[in-house]
Amino acid sequence: MTRCQAGVVASEDGSYARMFQRHAHPVSAWSRLLSAPVLLVPLWTRRWWLYVPIGAWFAVNPVMTPPAHDTSSFATRAILGEESWTRDPTSEPKVLALTGAATASLVGAMVASYQHKKLAAVTGMGSVVALTLWQWKLWADRFTRETARRAT
């Protein structure tokens, strides 16, 4: 197991780096991903105030856990790869394309939820999660490549 060191976990000091160190904890990463469907609830129920606690959850989630202790978890490697990718998003065109597809799927799921089209809402949100997991795979691969490069 590789220990998470500040230089491995994030590229810079400060709150941005600390946020990624904590968000890389598997509990934070997985709970955030699996919470995505709750974004549809206020649209379906027309209870707009529900976006307040949902927004609070998504704001607190990346910092609610301690920093990841090692990089053995797929989710940890994915989030650390994402942190690296944010420094140069054009370096991975496939991730940019997946981001666009996931965004379109989320918008579609939100519209379907507002229109009470259950199958379309569920399918759209399922696509969001699947596309996000594909992004995670690419980010985890990026982290693994960068870690191997640093080790040599």
trRosetta pair geometry for C-beta under 8 A, 3 or more apart (Angstrom, degrees):
i j d omega theta_ij theta_ji phi_ij phi_ji
1 70 4.1 -2 171 -169 114 152
1 71 7.2 157 -168 48 71 60
1 72 4.8 -42 -120 -52 99 115
2 8 7.3 -140 151 171 121 164
2 70 5.9 135 72 -162 49 84
2 71 4.5 -13 67 34 109 112
2 72 7.6 163 31 -50 71 66
2 147 6.9 -14 -134 -163 174 141
3 69 7.2 -53 -138 166 68 61
3 70 5.8 -55 -102 -101 37 78
4 8 6.0 -142 -151 81 52 115
4 9 4.8 55 -176 -67 104 113
4 21 7.0 134 151 -145 135 89
4 24 7.2 149 -123 101 149 141
4 67 6.2 -153 99 150 142 109
4 68 5.1 110 -41 91 157 87
4 69 6.3 -170 16 175 110 12
4 70 6.2 -148 -23 -97 85 21
4 71 6.3 128 -74 -47 84 84
4 76 7.6 -107 -74 -177 128 129
4 80 7.9 -145 -125 -85 109 139
5 8 4.6 82 54 10 82 105
5 9 6.7 -165 79 -10 35 91
6 9 6.0 -58 -136 39 26 107
6 10 6.8 -47 -173 48 61 85
6 13 7.6 20 173 -95 129 76
6 17 7.0 47 -165 161 88 133
6 21 7.4 -30 -117 -88 63 136
8 71 7.6 -92 144 -48 131 135
8 80 7.3 -3 145 -160 77 141
8 147 6.9 47 -148 -108 111 96
8 150 7.6 -170 -105 81 89 166
9 17 7.1 98 104 -174 97 88
9 20 6.5 157 155 110 89 99
9 21 4.7 52 150 -102 146 83
9 24 6.3 -139 -149 18 100 159
9 67 6.9 -14 -133 -164 165 119
9 68 7.2 165 -117 51 119 102
9 80 6.0 -97 -141 -116 50 112
9 83 7.5 29 159 59 55 165
10 16 7.1 166 -173 116 137 77
10 17 3.4 156 111 -142 147 83
10 18 7.6 -89 21 -33 162 26
10 20 4.6 130 -88 70 117 127
10 21 5.9 -79 -16 -50 121 86
10 80 7.8 -116 -66 -133 57 79
10 83 5.5 -89 -112 171 74 150
11 17 7.0 -141 52 -98 44 106
11 83 6.9 178 -6 145 93 104
11 84 7.0 117 -45 -104 119 61
11 87 6.1 28 19 -64 165 143
12 16 6.3 21 75 76 111 117
12 17 5.2 -149 81 -53 58 118
13 17 5.7 -73 -131 26 17 149
14 17 5.6 99 57 16 61 99
14 18 7.0 -117 115 -2 33 96
15 18 5.5 -56 -142 42 35 112
15 19 6.1 42 157 -27 68 103
16 19 5.9 -53 -151 31 27 112
16 20 6.8 19 154 -11 62 105
17 20 6.0 -58 -151 39 33 106
17 21 6.3 38 151 -24 66 105
18 21 5.5 -50 -146 32 34 116
18 22 6.5 25 157 -11 65 106
18 63 7.6 39 128 -120 92 105
18 67 7.9 -88 -153 -78 61 110
19 22 6.1 -64 -154 42 29 103
19 23 5.9 23 155 -16 68 115
19 62 5.3 30 -174 134 92 122
19 63 5.8 -57 -123 -74 72 99
20 23 5.5 -55 -130 45 34 109
20 24 6.0 45 162 -32 65 104
20 62 7.9 -24 -84 -178 34 117
20 79 6.7 172 -162 151 80 100
20 80 7.1 107 163 -105 111 54
20 82 7.9 -162 -135 84 112 93
20 83 4.2 71 -151 -94 151 134
21 24 6.1 -54 -155 24 23 115
21 67 4.0 -26 154 -121 102 109
21 68 6.9 -140 -177 21 58 78
22 25 6.0 -29 -175 -4 46 112
22 28 6.3 106 144 -49 72 166
22 62 6.2 100 94 153 101 61
22 63 4.9 64 94 -126 154 47
22 64 7.4 140 163 39 123 34
22 65 5.5 152 -173 71 84 72
22 66 6.8 -120 -122 164 84 14
22 67 5.5 -70 -78 -83 54 55
22 68 7.9 160 -127 -20 18 69
23 28 5.0 -134 -139 127 42 139
23 29 6.5 93 165 -71 69 76
23 32 7.6 5 -152 -16 95 153
23 61 7.7 64 -116 122 88 77
23 62 3.8 -16 -84 -152 111 88
23 63 7.2 -29 -55 -59 81 48
23 65 7.9 126 -89 47 24 107
23 79 5.5 -161 119 -170 90 142
24 28 7.4 32 42 64 18 124
24 29 6.8 17 -144 -48 25 120
24 67 7.1 19 58 -161 103 66
24 68 4.2 -78 109 -10 98 132
24 75 7.7 152 -169 126 51 77
24 76 4.8 64 169 -144 90 70
24 79 4.2 -168 -105 89 66 126
24 80 5.2 47 -119 -54 135 84
24 83 7.6 -44 -66 -21 115 130
25 28 4.6 80 67 8 91 108
25 29 6.9 -177 82 -8 44 88
25 65 3.8 -127 70 114 155 141
25 66 6.4 111 -83 72 146 53
25 67 6.7 -178 -57 -178 102 17
25 68 4.6 -170 -84 -72 54 73
25 76 7.0 11 -110 -95 17 96
26 29 5.7 -59 -140 41 33 108
26 30 5.8 20 169 -9 71 112
26 68 7.1 95 -20 -114 67 107
26 73 4.2 -103 -72 -173 121 164
26 75 4.5 111 -123 62 72 130
26 76 5.9 -54 -60 -43 79 89
27 30 6.5 -60 -137 44 22 100
27 31 5.9 15 167 -13 61 117
27 65 5.1 148 70 -92 111 144
28 31 6.3 -63 -139 41 20 104
28 32 6.2 20 162 -20 60 112
28 61 5.9 135 -154 164 82 77
28 62 6.0 89 -180 -126 129 35
28 63 8.0 93 -125 -21 141 14
28 64 6.3 159 -100 53 100 86
28 65 4.5 -124 -44 14 107 129
28 79 7.9 44 92 -84 107 166
29 32 6.1 -63 -153 34 23 109
29 33 6.5 18 156 -14 62 109
29 75 3.8 160 89 175 143 118
29 76 7.1 -150 -6 -67 148 42
29 78 6.8 122 -164 72 148 112
29 79 5.1 -121 -93 -47 127 129
30 33 5.8 -57 -147 38 33 109
30 34 6.0 18 161 -7 69 113
30 75 5.5 -71 -47 -95 86 159
31 34 6.0 -60 -138 48 29 103
31 35 6.0 35 157 -28 64 111
31 61 6.4 -152 98 -146 106 116
32 35 5.8 -59 -147 32 26 113
32 36 7.7 55 150 -49 56 81
32 58 7.0 93 -138 -128 94 71
32 61 4.8 129 -84 146 99 145
32 62 7.0 37 -75 -67 146 71
33 36 6.2 -25 -173 -19 38 113
33 129 6.6 100 173 -133 96 86
33 132 6.0 175 -134 121 107 143
33 133 7.7 86 -163 -68 145 78
34 37 7.9 -29 175 11 47 98
34 129 7.9 53 -98 -123 48 125
35 38 5.5 -35 -179 15 73 118
35 57 6.5 -143 -177 135 154 132
35 58 7.3 -169 108 -80 135 82
35 61 7.3 -136 27 -92 155 154
36 39 6.0 -32 -177 1 53 115
36 106 7.9 -93 -176 -112 116 110
36 125 6.6 164 118 -158 104 99
36 128 6.0 -153 150 117 147 131
36 129 6.4 180 57 -76 142 87
36 132 7.6 -178 -48 -12 160 160
37 40 5.9 -42 -174 19 60 112
37 41 7.9 76 137 -36 70 89
37 125 5.1 71 -103 -179 84 150
38 41 5.3 -23 -163 -3 59 121
38 54 5.5 -169 126 -120 113 115
38 57 7.8 8 84 68 150 152
39 42 7.8 -53 -177 26 38 96
39 43 7.9 24 140 -1 62 114
39 54 6.6 138 -94 175 54 143
39 106 7.4 -6 98 -160 150 105
39 110 7.0 -57 131 -91 105 101
40 43 5.6 -68 -162 45 51 112
40 44 5.7 47 148 -24 84 110
40 109 6.1 -78 -86 146 122 101
40 110 6.4 -144 -105 -104 75 56
40 113 4.0 -156 -160 -100 100 159
40 121 5.7 111 -153 -172 148 119
40 125 6.4 -71 -33 -68 138 136
41 44 5.8 -60 -143 38 30 108
41 45 5.9 3 169 2 68 115
41 47 7.7 -35 139 57 86 104
41 50 5.8 -99 106 137 108 154
41 54 7.5 174 51 -72 114 140
42 45 6.2 -67 -133 52 27 95
42 46 7.5 68 173 -112 58 5
42 47 5.6 -109 -131 76 70 64
42 48 5.5 83 -176 -113 121 34
42 49 7.7 -177 -124 50 118 35
42 50 4.1 -167 -81 64 98 112
42 51 5.2 -25 -34 -47 168 83
42 54 7.1 -112 -24 3 120 147
43 46 7.6 20 -171 -72 24 46
43 110 5.6 165 -54 -163 168 72
43 113 4.2 80 96 108 122 113
43 114 4.4 -73 -179 -70 107 75
44 113 4.7 -75 -60 -179 86 94
44 114 7.4 -108 -73 -78 41 30
44 116 6.7 104 -141 -95 77 68
44 121 7.3 59 -78 -140 114 167
45 50 7.0 67 64 -8 129 149
47 50 4.8 69 106 -20 99 111
48 51 6.0 -27 179 5 59 112
49 52 5.7 -23 -179 4 63 116
50 53 6.5 -53 -162 42 52 97
50 54 6.0 48 145 -17 75 114
51 54 5.3 -62 -138 49 37 114
51 55 5.6 44 160 -26 72 107
52 55 6.0 -54 -144 35 22 109
52 56 6.5 23 154 -18 59 106
53 56 5.3 -51 -145 36 37 115
53 57 6.3 43 154 -23 67 101
54 57 5.7 -51 -152 32 31 114
54 58 6.6 23 154 -11 64 106
55 58 5.9 -58 -146 41 32 105
55 59 6.2 32 154 -20 66 109
56 59 5.7 -59 -147 38 30 111
56 60 6.1 17 160 -10 68 112
57 60 6.2 -64 -141 43 25 100
57 61 5.9 42 160 -43 64 106
58 61 5.7 -34 -135 13 28 123
59 62 7.9 -71 177 23 26 95
60 63 6.5 -92 -166 56 46 88
60 64 5.3 59 149 -60 87 108
61 64 5.7 -44 -132 3 27 119
66 69 7.8 33 108 -53 113 87
68 71 7.1 76 133 -81 132 53
68 73 7.2 -123 -147 39 126 122
68 76 4.5 127 -148 -128 158 122
68 79 8.0 152 -31 66 143 127
68 80 7.9 -94 45 -50 149 113
70 73 7.7 116 89 0 77 82
70 76 7.4 85 99 113 47 170
71 76 5.3 -154 -132 114 53 123
71 77 5.4 83 -174 -74 97 84
71 80 6.8 -45 -118 13 112 154
71 143 7.3 -156 -158 146 132 131
71 147 7.3 -178 108 -91 170 159
72 76 7.3 49 53 43 42 138
73 76 4.1 92 68 1 99 105
73 77 7.0 -171 92 -4 55 81
74 77 5.9 -60 -151 40 32 108
74 78 6.2 34 152 -23 67 109
74 136 7.1 68 150 149 97 118
74 140 5.8 -20 -162 -109 70 155
75 78 5.5 -55 -147 35 31 115
75 79 6.4 25 159 -15 66 105
75 136 7.1 -34 -116 -158 54 135
76 79 6.2 -58 -147 38 28 103
76 80 6.3 22 157 -13 64 110
77 80 5.8 -59 -143 42 30 108
77 81 6.1 33 155 -20 65 108
77 139 7.5 152 129 116 68 80
77 140 4.0 66 112 -137 109 85
77 143 4.5 -173 -170 76 78 143
77 144 6.4 24 -165 -50 134 85
78 81 5.7 -58 -149 38 28 111
78 82 6.4 33 150 -24 64 103
78 135 7.8 91 -165 113 112 70
78 136 3.6 -3 -142 -160 146 84
78 137 7.3 -15 -103 -48 111 23
78 139 4.6 78 -158 83 61 112
78 140 4.4 -33 -73 -56 67 92
78 143 7.3 -119 -73 1 17 135
79 82 5.3 -45 -148 30 36 117
79 83 6.7 43 150 -23 63 97
79 139 7.3 67 -57 130 14 140
80 83 5.5 -43 -151 28 37 115
80 84 6.8 38 149 -16 62 101
80 139 7.8 148 70 154 48 103
80 143 4.7 83 93 -117 100 138
81 84 5.6 -52 -152 37 37 112
81 85 6.2 40 149 -22 67 106
81 138 7.4 -177 138 112 141 54
81 139 3.1 149 97 169 117 72
81 140 5.4 -130 -4 -64 146 22
81 141 7.1 74 -125 51 158 44
81 142 4.1 119 -153 67 112 101
81 143 3.6 -100 -65 -33 89 96
81 144 7.8 -18 -77 -3 123 65
81 146 7.7 161 -111 17 76 124
82 85 5.4 -55 -146 37 33 115
82 86 6.5 42 154 -30 65 98
82 135 7.7 53 -92 147 105 106
82 136 7.9 -35 -50 -110 113 58
82 139 4.6 0 -54 -144 68 151
83 86 5.9 -46 -154 21 31 114
83 87 7.8 34 148 -20 56 96
84 87 6.1 -53 -172 21 40 112
84 139 7.7 151 49 -156 97 85
84 142 6.0 -165 80 133 131 120
84 143 6.5 163 8 -87 137 70
84 146 6.0 -146 -130 -23 164 167
85 88 7.0 -96 -159 65 39 61
85 89 6.0 63 160 -102 83 59
85 91 7.1 -143 -136 60 68 107
85 92 5.8 -43 -132 20 114 135
85 95 6.2 -65 -159 113 147 170
85 139 5.9 -82 -16 -114 136 95
85 142 6.2 70 -61 100 99 170
86 89 6.6 9 -126 -62 32 93
88 91 4.2 49 122 -18 110 121
89 92 7.1 -76 -168 45 45 85
89 95 7.2 -123 -159 94 76 118
89 96 6.2 102 159 -79 99 102
90 93 7.1 17 -167 -75 55 72
90 96 7.1 21 -109 -51 46 143
92 95 4.0 35 117 12 117 117
92 96 6.8 152 97 -16 68 82
92 138 6.3 128 -174 156 138 128
92 142 6.8 -57 -74 -78 142 137
93 96 5.4 -53 -151 35 41 115
93 97 6.4 42 152 -20 70 102
94 97 5.6 -52 -150 36 34 112
94 98 6.4 34 151 -18 65 105
94 138 6.2 -164 96 -115 115 154
95 98 5.6 -53 -147 39 34 112
95 99 6.3 41 151 -25 65 102
95 135 5.7 88 -138 -134 85 88
95 138 5.3 -160 -76 104 98 147
95 139 7.1 88 -112 -60 136 83
96 99 5.5 -50 -149 31 32 115
96 100 6.6 32 152 -17 63 103
97 100 5.7 -54 -153 36 33 111
97 101 6.4 30 151 -16 66 106
98 101 5.6 -54 -144 40 34 110
98 102 6.0 35 156 -19 68 106
98 131 5.3 171 -169 -176 91 97
98 134 5.6 -148 -133 96 142 114
98 135 4.9 179 116 -71 141 93
98 138 7.4 169 12 12 154 144
99 102 5.8 -54 -143 38 28 109
99 103 6.2 30 155 -20 63 107
99 135 7.0 83 -65 -99 71 138
100 103 5.7 -54 -146 35 29 112
100 104 6.4 28 155 -17 64 106
101 104 5.8 -54 -147 38 31 110
101 105 6.3 32 152 -19 64 107
101 127 7.7 -107 150 160 95 112
101 131 5.4 -157 100 -130 106 149
102 105 5.6 -54 -147 38 32 113
102 106 6.3 34 153 -22 65 104
102 127 7.5 -173 -117 130 56 83
102 128 5.3 90 -158 -136 83 64
102 131 4.0 -164 -78 102 94 135
102 132 5.9 97 -126 -59 145 74
102 135 7.2 -38 -33 -27 148 133
103 106 5.7 -52 -148 34 31 111
103 107 6.5 31 153 -17 64 104
104 107 5.8 -53 -148 37 32 111
104 108 6.3 33 153 -18 64 108
105 108 5.6 -55 -147 40 31 113
105 109 6.2 32 154 -20 66 106
105 124 5.0 169 -179 -163 74 74
105 125 7.7 156 148 -79 101 21
105 127 4.0 -134 -146 100 145 119
105 128 4.8 -170 106 -64 119 73
105 131 6.4 154 19 6 149 142
106 109 5.7 -53 -145 37 31 110
106 110 6.3 31 154 -20 64 106
106 124 7.0 140 -96 158 18 105
106 125 7.6 64 -112 -102 59 60
106 128 5.0 80 -72 -99 81 132
107 110 5.7 -55 -148 36 30 112
107 111 6.4 29 154 -17 65 105
108 111 5.8 -53 -146 37 31 109
108 112 6.2 29 155 -17 65 109
108 120 7.0 -109 157 169 95 101
108 124 4.4 -158 98 -119 96 133
109 112 5.6 -55 -144 41 30 112
109 113 6.2 35 154 -24 64 106
109 120 7.3 -174 -112 137 50 71
109 121 5.2 88 -160 -149 73 54
109 122 7.9 143 -134 -20 105 10
109 123 7.7 -162 -96 76 92 56
109 124 2.8 -169 -69 106 85 125
109 125 4.5 116 -144 -51 153 72
109 127 7.6 -167 -51 46 118 100
109 128 6.4 -66 -4 -23 149 125
110 113 5.6 -51 -146 33 30 113
110 114 6.5 32 153 -19 62 104
110 124 7.8 -117 -5 123 49 148
111 114 5.7 -54 -152 35 32 112
111 115 6.3 17 154 -6 66 112
112 115 5.8 -65 -145 48 31 103
112 117 4.2 -86 -161 68 86 106
112 118 8.0 -162 153 -35 106 6
112 120 3.5 -147 -132 106 144 109
112 121 4.1 -161 107 -64 110 69
112 124 5.8 159 24 0 137 140
113 116 7.5 32 -176 -77 32 32
113 117 7.7 -86 -59 49 23 68
113 121 4.3 99 -70 -120 74 131
115 120 7.9 -2 71 67 115 137
117 120 4.1 11 121 33 118 119
117 121 6.0 145 85 -23 67 90
118 121 5.8 -61 -145 37 27 110
118 122 6.1 19 162 -14 67 109
119 122 6.0 -57 -143 40 27 107
119 123 6.0 26 158 -17 64 112
120 123 5.7 -55 -139 41 28 111
120 124 6.0 30 159 -21 64 109
121 124 5.9 -55 -146 37 25 111
121 125 6.4 17 158 -12 62 108
122 125 6.0 -58 -145 41 28 104
122 126 6.1 33 154 -22 64 108
123 126 5.6 -54 -146 37 29 114
123 127 6.4 33 153 -21 62 104
124 127 5.6 -54 -153 33 31 113
124 128 6.7 36 148 -23 64 100
125 128 5.3 -43 -150 28 40 117
125 129 6.6 38 153 -16 66 101
126 129 5.9 -54 -150 37 33 108
126 130 6.2 30 153 -16 66 109
127 130 5.7 -56 -142 41 31 110
127 131 6.0 28 160 -16 67 109
128 131 6.1 -59 -145 40 24 106
128 132 6.2 25 155 -20 62 110
129 132 5.7 -56 -146 37 28 113
129 133 6.4 30 154 -20 64 104
130 133 5.8 -53 -150 34 31 110
130 134 6.6 34 150 -20 63 103
131 134 5.4 -50 -152 33 36 115
131 135 6.6 41 148 -19 65 100
132 135 5.4 -48 -152 34 36 114
132 136 6.4 43 147 -23 65 101
133 136 5.2 -45 -148 32 37 118
133 137 6.6 44 150 -24 63 97
134 137 5.6 -47 -154 28 34 114
134 138 6.8 31 150 -13 63 102
135 138 5.8 -58 -153 39 35 108
135 139 6.1 30 152 -16 70 108
136 139 5.7 -57 -143 41 31 109
136 140 6.0 34 156 -22 67 106
137 140 5.8 -52 -144 35 27 111
137 141 6.4 29 154 -18 62 105
138 141 5.7 -53 -150 36 31 113
138 142 6.5 36 150 -23 63 104
139 142 5.4 -50 -149 33 35 116
139 143 6.5 37 152 -20 66 101
140 143 5.7 -50 -149 35 33 112
140 144 6.4 35 152 -19 64 105
141 144 5.6 -54 -148 36 32 113
141 145 6.4 33 154 -19 65 104
142 145 5.8 -55 -150 35 31 110
142 146 6.3 24 155 -15 65 109
143 146 5.9 -59 -146 40 30 108
143 147 6.1 30 156 -20 66 109
144 147 5.8 -54 -143 37 28 111
144 148 6.3 28 157 -18 63 107
145 148 5.9 -59 -150 38 28 109
145 149 6.3 29 153 -21 65 108
146 149 5.5 -52 -146 35 32 114
146 150 6.4 32 155 -19 65 105
147 150 5.8 -55 -149 36 31 110
147 151 6.4 33 152 -24 64 108
148 151 5.6 -55 -148 32 32 114
148 152 6.9 24 157 -17 64 105
149 152 6.3 -62 -155 32 30 105
